[in-house]
């Protein structure tokens, strides 16, 4: 049985690798791969690694369970602390979040008038604190820093220019990211990752938390790819590289909006008196070991809020937190009760993304629950899904926040289709939609519930879910309920108030129509699953995507080799014939830049700077993302022929 290793702070690992000689750096990847199995857990909570007779590495995590200081990693060899053993042990451990989760805010402002916070929040935050997609738990900085962040996001407040330290940190991070991209997964070992971590730490010290978070996502993706983890997706790592290069490049140029720096702590503002009703709850499970629950809430005016409880604990905590008590103003509800109930809150504190804080001055009183049909949630299901997605894409802030936006629609189940459930929105001339699990972990009931739903063709279903804008017409359901006035629909217990949380409740046979019930006609005959329209799959843009992912996997040399092996007309002709000339030109430019081999005055091959290649890759990746987003948006309105 392998010993669980304590997480290591990025800057500690970066410093250990940087202190190695060039000869030892060449051996680091092999040493790191070999030492994970040699870890031994000790009674005092430390972990030891034995390297031969004279070298014993000991990791002693702090009270939070993380190695945050160089002195917490020691080795008994003569070269310590600048030794291969110590760096390998640190590299074998998981990468820690940049800082511990933020503390709950204290209410310091007087309550505003009732309803004053209605326009501020735009969406709930399902990932809470410490998720992988957020790249880490947000650092707990000073209150002055939080106030500065709040002012930076105010469109009326003057925006300060980036400092010299921020410009320098962004430039260093761009260079490290460009080097990592040129190396690719195959050559992106511990040394390349350490350079990224060192640049990320510098960005953090300079006050660029968004850039730091993007760098940590890339490092975690490189690790997952090199270790061949089952959860690794090359497309995700490609997206992480695109975000990192875009953020670092824009900041380094000095012409970017300073808001791109991000915020290092959620800024809570006084929300006055609020009345919120539960929509649903969903489990949170991150790649960095955090688990918990987030409950989505809705105010009578349509404003969205959330209450999350996410802490270290992984799957066990994600499953158990669904019935944990709500830590808000003395409320006596648990998350299961709040998801079907409500709260009247006095002295509320609200973050920009709609998260409710639990400050000392917050008081909360439970309210009776409301059904989706007659409560504030009813308007969510009155709007066509295509309109909701179009509005989301039209709003730049909303498009970046699709992970936190829930939309509702009524659908008719068509049947299973590969890894998804095929449904049709219950509207005239509606397109086919795909339902995918909100979280694919087999220990969570999302997948099992969708499998049961797929076995009832013709079932009328009310769905509340998150649009997946990386796939054609795809929705990831968080909760479902019966369609009012329909006979062939779900039959849920009365105390469920007309909805089931797919991440916590398991649908059983008794919740579906009886076997002798007959499904009504579904309208036009549904196409076979293989014939369901998919503009992304049918588009020749896959050629650009494959070229970009080839660069991420194999580095610059792989792109150059791929370009040499294919005639330009054969490679990019389909793109031009489809009218995608911009994509064809950018792909050709990327291939040419990857194969550029400059020579010095003596005719010797010189290693070119990675900057030109990184800019060419980023241009093609940005264009591809925009083109694919347009195709996805069209898939929500296209009707099958």
C-alpha positions in Angstrom: 0.0 0.0 0.0 1.5 3.3 -1.1 2.0 6.2 1.4 0.1 9.4 0.8 2.5 12.2 0.3 1.9 15.6 1.7 1.3 18.5 -0.7 4.3 20.7 -1.4 4.1 24.5 -1.9 5.2 25.4 -5.5 7.9 27.8 -4.4 9.6 25.2 -2.2 9.8 22.7 -5.1 11.0 25.5 -7.5 13.8 26.5 -5.1 14.9 22.9 -4.7 15.2 22.3 -8.4 16.9 25.6 -9.1 19.6 24.8 -6.6 20.7 21.6 -8.5 23.6 21.5 -10.8 23.1 21.0 -14.5 24.3 17.4 -14.2 21.8 16.6 -11.4 18.9 18.2 -13.2 19.4 15.7 -16.1 18.8 12.9 -13.6 15.8 14.5 -11.8 13.0 13.0 -13.8 14.2 9.4 -13.3 14.8 10.0 -9.6 11.4 11.5 -9.1 9.6 8.6 -10.8 11.4 6.0 -8.7 11.1 7.5 -5.3 7.3 7.7 -4.9 7.0 4.0 -4.2 9.8 4.2 -1.5 7.9 6.6 0.7 7.2 5.5 4.3 4.8 7.2 6.6 6.0 7.8 10.2 4.1 8.0 13.4 4.7 11.7 13.8 3.1 12.5 10.5 6.3 12.9 8.5 7.2 10.9 5.4 10.6 9.5 4.7 12.4 8.3 1.6 15.4 6.0 1.6 18.1 6.5 -1.1 20.8 3.9 -0.6 22.7 3.7 2.7 23.5 7.3 3.5 20.6 9.3 2.2 17.3 9.6 4.0 14.9 12.4 3.0 12.2 13.5 5.5 9.2 15.7 4.7 7.6 17.2 7.8 4.4 19.0 6.8 3.1 21.9 8.9 -0.1 22.0 10.9 -2.1 22.4 7.7 -0.6 19.2 6.3 1.5 21.0 3.6 5.2 21.5 3.2 5.4 25.2 3.0 9.0 26.0 4.0 12.3 24.7 2.7 13.3 23.6 6.2 10.5 21.1 6.3 12.3 19.0 3.7 15.7 17.6 4.8 18.2 15.0 3.6 21.1 13.3 5.4 23.5 13.2 2.4 26.5 15.4 2.2 25.2 17.6 -0.7 22.0 18.5 1.2 20.0 20.7 0.8 21.3 21.1 -2.8 20.9 17.4 -3.5 19.1 15.2 -6.0 17.4 13.2 -3.3 15.6 16.1 -1.7 14.4 17.6 -5.0 13.2 14.2 -6.2 11.1 13.6 -3.0 9.6 17.1 -3.3 8.8 16.5 -7.0 7.1 13.2 -6.2 4.6 14.9 -3.8 1.5 16.5 -5.1 1.5 20.2 -5.8 -0.2 22.2 -3.1 -2.5 25.1 -3.6 -0.9 28.5 -3.6 -2.3 29.4 -0.2 -4.8 28.1 2.4 -8.5 28.8 1.9 -9.7 32.3 2.8 -11.3 32.9 6.2 -14.9 33.8 6.5 -15.4 37.5 6.1 -16.4 39.7 9.1 -19.3 42.1 8.6 -17.8 45.5 9.0 -20.3 47.7 7.1 -23.7 48.7 8.1 -26.5 46.8 6.4 -27.9 48.4 3.3 -31.5 48.7 2.4 -33.4 45.5 1.5 -32.7 44.2 -1.9 -29.7 46.5 -2.5 -27.5 43.5 -3.5 -29.9 42.2 -6.1 -27.9 43.5 -9.1 -24.4 42.7 -7.9 -24.1 38.9 -8.2 -24.3 37.3 -11.6 -23.9 33.6 -10.8 -23.3 31.0 -8.2 -19.9 29.5 -7.6 -20.1 25.7 -7.7 -16.5 25.0 -7.3 -16.2 27.0 -4.0 -12.8 27.4 -2.4 -9.8 25.2 -3.4 -11.0 23.7 -6.7 -8.7 22.7 -9.5 -10.5 24.9 -12.0 -10.0 27.9 -9.7 -6.4 26.7 -9.6 -6.3 26.8 -5.8 -7.9 28.1 -2.7 -7.7 31.8 -2.9 -5.0 33.3 -0.7 -6.2 35.1 2.4 -4.6 38.5 2.0 -5.2 41.7 4.1 -8.5 43.5 4.2 -6.8 46.5 2.5 -5.9 44.2 -0.4 -9.5 43.0 -0.6 -10.8 46.6 -0.7 -8.3 47.4 -3.5 -9.6 44.5 -5.5 -13.2 45.6 -5.0 -12.3 49.0 -6.3 -10.5 47.6 -9.3 -13.6 45.9 -10.4 -15.8 48.9 -10.0 -16.4 50.4 -13.5 -16.7 53.9 -12.0 -13.5 53.7 -10.0 -10.2 54.8 -11.7 -8.0 51.9 -12.7 -4.4 52.0 -11.8 -1.7 51.0 -14.3 0.4 47.8 -13.8 3.5 48.3 -11.7 7.0 47.7 -13.0 7.2 44.6 -10.8 3.9 43.2 -12.3 5.2 43.8 -15.8 8.4 42.1 -15.1 6.7 39.1 -13.4 4.3 38.8 -16.4 7.2 38.9 -18.9 9.1 36.2 -16.9 5.9 34.0 -16.8 5.4 34.4 -20.5 9.0 33.3 -21.2 8.6 30.3 -18.9 5.3 29.4 -20.5 6.8 29.7 -24.0 9.7 27.4 -23.1 7.2 24.9 -21.6 5.1 25.0 -24.8 8.1 24.5 -27.0 9.2 21.5 -24.9 5.8 19.9 -24.8 4.7 17.0 -22.5 7.5 14.8 -23.7 10.3 17.2 -22.6 8.3 19.0 -20.0 9.8 17.3 -17.0 10.7 18.5 -13.5 13.1 21.2 -14.6 10.6 22.8 -17.0 7.9 22.6 -14.4 10.1 24.2 -11.8 10.7 27.2 -14.1 7.0 27.6 -14.4 6.5 27.3 -10.7 9.2 29.9 -9.9 7.7 32.3 -12.4 4.2 31.6 -10.9 5.5 32.4 -7.4 7.0 35.7 -8.7 3.7 36.5 -10.3 2.0 35.9 -7.0 4.3 38.2 -5.1 3.7 40.9 -7.7 0.0 40.6 -7.2 -1.0 38.6 -10.3 -3.1 35.8 -8.8 -4.9 35.0 -12.1 -1.6 34.4 -13.9 -0.3 32.3 -11.1 -3.4 30.2 -11.1 -3.1 29.6 -14.8 0.5 28.5 -14.4 -0.4 26.0 -11.7 -3.0 24.5 -13.9 -0.5 24.0 -16.6 2.0 22.3 -14.2 -0.7 20.0 -12.9 -1.7 19.2 -16.4 1.9 18.4 -17.4 2.3 16.1 -14.4 -1.0 14.3 -15.2 0.1 13.8 -18.8 3.5 12.5 -18.0 2.2 10.2 -15.4 -0.5 9.0 -17.8 -3.3 9.5 -15.4 -6.8 8.3 -16.5 -8.4 11.7 -15.8 -5.9 13.5 -18.1 -7.3 15.1 -21.3 -4.9 16.6 -23.8 -7.6 19.1 -24.8 -7.8 20.4 -21.2 -4.0 20.9 -21.1 -4.2 22.7 -24.5 -6.8 25.0 -23.0 -4.7 25.7 -20.0 -1.7 26.6 -22.1 -3.9 29.0 -24.1 -5.2 30.7 -21.0 -1.7 31.0 -19.5 -0.1 32.4 -22.6 -3.0 34.8 -23.2 -2.9 36.1 -19.6 0.8 36.4 -19.3 1.2 37.9 -22.8 -1.5 40.5 -22.3 -0.2 41.5 -19.0 3.4 41.7 -20.2 2.4 44.0 -23.0 1.3 46.7 -20.6 -1.8 47.4 -22.6 -4.1 44.9 -20.9 -6.9 45.8 -18.6 -5.5 45.7 -15.0 -8.6 43.7 -14.1 -6.8 40.8 -15.8 -4.6 40.6 -12.8 -7.4 38.9 -10.9 -8.2 39.1 -7.2 -6.3 37.3 -4.5 -9.2 37.3 -2.2 -12.9 37.5 -2.6 -14.1 41.0 -1.7 -17.3 40.8 0.3 -19.6 43.8 0.4 -22.7 44.6 2.5 -25.8 43.1 0.9 -28.4 44.3 3.3 -31.4 42.2 3.8 -32.0 39.3 1.4 -34.6 36.7 0.8 -33.3 33.6 -1.1 -34.8 30.3 -2.0 -33.0 27.0 -2.8 -32.6 25.8 -6.3 -30.5 22.7 -5.8 -27.3 21.4 -4.3 -24.3 19.6 -6.0 -21.2 17.9 -4.7 -17.8 19.5 -5.3 -14.8 17.3 -5.8 -11.5 18.8 -6.9 -8.2 17.3 -8.2 -6.3 18.9 -5.3 -8.1 16.9 -2.6 -10.9 19.3 -1.7 -14.5 18.1 -1.3 -17.8 19.6 -0.2 -21.1 20.9 -1.4 -22.5 24.1 -3.0 -26.1 25.1 -2.7 -27.5 27.3 -5.4 -30.0 30.0 -4.3 -32.3 32.4 -6.1 -33.8 35.7 -5.0 -37.3 36.8 -6.0 -35.9 39.3 -8.4 -33.9 36.6 -10.2 -30.5 37.4 -8.6 -28.4 34.2 -8.1 -26.4 33.4 -4.9 -24.6 30.4 -3.5 -23.4 29.0 -0.2 -20.5 26.6 -0.3 -18.8 24.3 2.2 -15.6 23.0 0.6 -12.6 21.8 2.6 -9.9 19.1 2.3 -11.4 15.7 2.4 -11.9 14.5 -1.2 -14.7 12.1 -2.1 -15.8 11.2 1.4 -16.4 14.8 2.3 -18.1 15.6 -1.0 -20.6 12.8 -0.3 -21.2 13.7 3.3 -21.3 17.5 3.0 -24.7 17.3 1.3 -26.3 17.1 4.8 -23.8 19.3 6.6 -25.1 22.2 8.6 -25.3 25.6 6.9 -22.8 27.9 8.6 -24.6 31.1 8.0 -25.9 33.5 10.7 -27.1 30.8 13.1 -29.3 29.1 10.5 -30.6 25.7 11.7 -30.8 24.2 8.2 -28.5 21.7 6.6 -27.6 21.9 2.9 -30.3 19.3 2.0 -32.9 21.4 3.7 -31.7 24.7 2.2 -31.7 23.3 -1.3 -35.5 22.9 -0.9 -36.1 25.7 1.6 -35.1 29.3 1.9 -33.5 32.0 4.1 -34.2 35.5 5.2 -30.8 37.1 5.8 -30.1 40.3 7.6 -26.7 42.0 7.3 -25.7 39.8 4.4 -22.2 39.9 2.9 -21.9 39.0 -0.8 -19.0 38.5 -3.0 -18.9 39.6 -6.7 -19.8 36.1 -7.9 -22.8 35.8 -5.5 -21.2 33.8 -2.7 -22.8 34.6 0.7 -20.4 35.1 3.5 -20.8 34.2 7.2 -19.7 37.3 8.9 -20.3 38.1 12.6 -23.1 40.4 11.8 -25.1 38.1 9.6 -28.4 36.7 10.9 -30.4 34.1 9.0 -33.9 32.8 9.5 -35.3 29.7 7.6 -38.2 30.2 5.2 -40.6 27.6 3.7 -39.5 26.0 0.5 -40.8 26.9 -3.0 -41.4 24.5 -5.9 -39.7 25.2 -9.3 -43.2 25.8 -10.7 -44.4 28.6 -8.6 -41.3 30.1 -6.9 -38.6 32.4 -8.2 -37.3 29.5 -10.3 -40.3 29.5 -12.6 -38.8 32.0 -15.1 -35.7 29.9 -15.6 -37.9 27.3 -17.4 -40.0 29.7 -19.3 -37.1 30.8 -21.6 -35.9 28.7 -24.5 -32.5 27.1 -23.8 -31.1 28.6 -27.0 -32.0 32.1 -25.8 -30.3 31.6 -22.4 -27.1 30.2 -24.0 -27.1 33.1 -26.6 -27.4 35.7 -23.8 -24.6 33.9 -21.9 -22.3 34.0 -24.9 -23.2 37.6 -25.7 -22.1 38.8 -22.3 -18.2 38.7 -22.1 -18.3 38.3 -18.3 -21.0 35.7 -18.5 -19.2 33.7 -21.2 -16.1 33.5 -18.9 -18.4 32.3 -16.1 -20.2 29.5 -17.8 -19.0 27.1 -15.1 -21.2 28.9 -12.6 -24.3 29.5 -14.7 -27.4 27.2 -14.5 -30.1 27.2 -17.2 -33.4 25.4 -17.2 -35.5 23.7 -19.9 -38.2 21.0 -20.4 -37.1 18.1 -22.5 -38.3 14.8 -24.0 -36.0 11.8 -23.6 -35.0 10.2 -26.9 -32.6 7.6 -25.5 -29.0 6.7 -24.8 -26.3 7.7 -27.3 -22.7 6.7 -26.4 -21.6 8.5 -23.3 -24.6 10.8 -23.2 -28.4 10.9 -23.1 -30.1 12.3 -26.2 -33.1 14.6 -25.5 -35.2 17.1 -27.4 -36.3 20.3 -25.9 -40.1 20.3 -25.6 -40.6 23.2 -28.0 -41.6 23.3 -31.7 -38.5 22.9 -34.0 -36.2 22.4 -31.1 -32.8 20.9 -31.6 -31.5 17.6 -30.1 -29.5 18.2 -26.9 -27.0 15.9 -25.1 -27.1 15.4 -21.4 -23.7 14.5 -19.8 -23.0 13.9 -16.1 -22.1 17.1 -14.2 -19.4 15.1 -12.5 -18.2 11.7 -13.9 -16.8 10.2 -10.7 -18.3 6.7 -10.5 -18.9 7.1 -6.7 -21.2 10.0 -7.3 -24.8 9.2 -8.6 -24.7 11.5 -11.6 -23.9 8.9 -14.2 -26.2 6.2 -12.7 -29.2 8.7 -12.6 -28.7 9.6 -16.3 -28.5 6.0 -17.2 -31.9 5.4 -15.6 -33.4 8.4 -17.3 -32.1 7.2 -20.7 -34.0 3.9 -20.3 -37.4 5.8 -20.5 -37.8 7.1 -24.0 -40.6 9.7 -24.2 -40.2 10.7 -20.6 -41.0 14.4 -20.0 -38.3 15.9 -17.8 -37.5 19.4 -16.3 -33.8 19.9 -16.2 -31.6 22.4 -14.4 -28.1 22.2 -15.6 -24.9 23.9 -16.8 -24.3 24.4 -20.6 -21.0 22.8 -21.7 -19.7 25.2 -24.3 -16.9 22.9 -25.4 -19.4 20.5 -26.9 -22.2 20.9 -29.3 -25.7 21.4 -27.7 -24.6 19.8 -24.4 -26.1 20.3 -21.0 -24.7 18.9 -17.7 -27.8 18.4 -15.4 -27.4 19.2 -11.7 -31.1 18.6 -10.8 -34.2 17.3 -12.5 -38.0 17.3 -11.8 -41.3 16.4 -13.3 -42.9 18.6 -16.0 -46.2 20.2 -14.7 -49.3 18.8 -16.4 -47.6 15.8 -18.0 -48.6 12.3 -17.2 -45.5 10.5 -18.5 -42.9 12.2 -16.2 -41.1 11.8 -12.9 -43.0 10.8 -9.7 -41.0 12.2 -6.9 -41.8 12.1 -3.2 -43.8 15.0 -1.9 -41.1 16.2 0.5 -38.7 16.5 -2.4 -40.7 19.6 -3.6 -40.6 18.5 -7.2 -36.9 18.1 -7.9 -34.0 15.6 -7.3 -30.4 16.6 -6.9 -28.6 14.3 -9.2 -25.4 14.4 -7.2 -27.0 13.2 -4.0 -30.3 11.5 -4.6 -30.5 8.3 -6.6 -33.6 7.9 -8.8 -35.3 4.5 -8.3 -37.9 2.7 -10.3 -40.7 4.1 -8.2 -39.7 7.6 -9.3 -40.5 6.8 -12.9 -43.8 6.0 -14.7 -45.1 2.5 -14.0 -44.4 -0.3 -16.6 -47.9 -0.2 -17.9 -47.8 3.5 -18.7 -47.5 4.4 -22.4 -45.2 7.1 -23.5 -46.8 9.8 -25.6 -45.7 10.5 -29.2 -42.3 12.3 -29.2 -43.0 14.4 -32.3 -40.6 14.0 -35.3 -38.8 10.7 -35.3 -35.5 11.0 -33.6 -32.3 10.3 -35.6 -30.0 7.5 -34.6 -27.5 8.6 -32.1 -24.7 8.5 -34.6 -26.6 10.8 -36.9 -27.3 13.5 -34.3 -26.0 16.8 -35.7 -22.6 17.8 -34.3 -21.1 20.9 -36.1 -17.8 20.5 -34.2 -17.3 16.9 -35.4 -18.4 17.8 -39.0 -16.1 20.9 -39.2 -12.6 20.6 -40.7 -11.4 22.7 -37.7 -10.3 19.4 -36.2 -7.2 19.7 -38.3 -6.2 22.9 -36.4 -7.1 21.3 -33.1 -4.9 18.3 -33.9 -2.0 20.5 -34.8 -2.3 22.5 -31.6 -2.6 19.4 -29.4 0.4 17.8 -31.3 2.4 20.8 -30.2 1.3 20.4 -26.6 2.1 16.7 -26.5 5.3 16.6 -28.5 6.5 20.2 -28.5 7.8 22.4 -31.3 9.6 19.6 -33.0 6.5 17.5 -33.3 4.6 20.4 -35.0 7.5 20.9 -37.5 7.6 17.2 -38.3 3.8 17.0 -38.8 4.0 19.9 -41.2 6.8 18.4 -43.2 4.9 15.2 -43.7 1.8 16.7 -45.2 1.4 18.9 -48.3 0.0 22.3 -47.4 -2.9 21.9 -49.9 -3.9 18.6 -48.4 -3.6 19.8 -44.9 -5.4 23.1 -45.1 -7.3 22.8 -48.4 -10.5 21.5 -46.6 -10.3 24.5 -44.3 -10.2 27.0 -47.2 -12.9 25.2 -49.1 -15.1 25.5 -46.0 -14.5 29.2 -45.9 -12.2 29.0 -42.8 -9.3 30.8 -44.5 -8.3 32.5 -41.2 -7.8 29.2 -39.5 -5.9 27.8 -42.5 -3.6 30.9 -42.6 -2.9 30.7 -38.8 -2.2 26.9 -38.9 0.2 27.4 -41.8 2.0 30.2 -40.0 2.3 28.0 -36.9 3.8 25.2 -38.9 6.2 27.5 -40.7 7.3 29.1 -37.4 7.8 25.7 -35.8 10.1 24.6 -38.7 12.1 27.8 -38.7 15.8 27.0 -38.2 17.9 30.2 -38.1 21.7 30.0 -38.5 24.3 32.3 -37.1 27.0 34.1 -39.0 29.1 31.0 -39.4 26.2 28.9 -40.8 25.7 26.9 -37.6 22.1 26.1 -36.5 21.0 28.3 -33.7 18.3 27.5 -31.2 15.5 30.1 -32.0 13.7 31.9 -29.2 10.4 30.3 -28.3 8.6 33.6 -28.4 7.7 33.6 -32.1 6.5 30.1 -31.9 4.4 30.8 -28.8 2.8 33.8 -30.4 1.9 31.8 -33.5 0.5 28.9 -31.4 -1.5 31.3 -29.3 -3.0 33.1 -32.3 -4.1 29.8 -33.8 -5.5 28.6 -30.5 -7.4 31.8 -29.8 -8.9 31.7 -33.3 -9.8 28.1 -32.9 -11.5 28.7 -29.6 -13.6 31.5 -31.0 -14.6 29.5 -34.1 -15.6 26.4 -32.0 -17.6 28.6 -29.6 -19.5 30.0 -32.6 -20.3 26.5 -33.8 -21.4 25.4 -30.4 -23.7 28.5 -30.1 -25.3 27.6 -33.5 -25.9 24.0 -32.4 -28.4 25.2 -29.8 -30.6 26.7 -32.5 -30.1 24.3 -35.4 -33.0 21.9 -35.9 -32.5 18.4 -37.4 -33.4 18.0 -41.0 
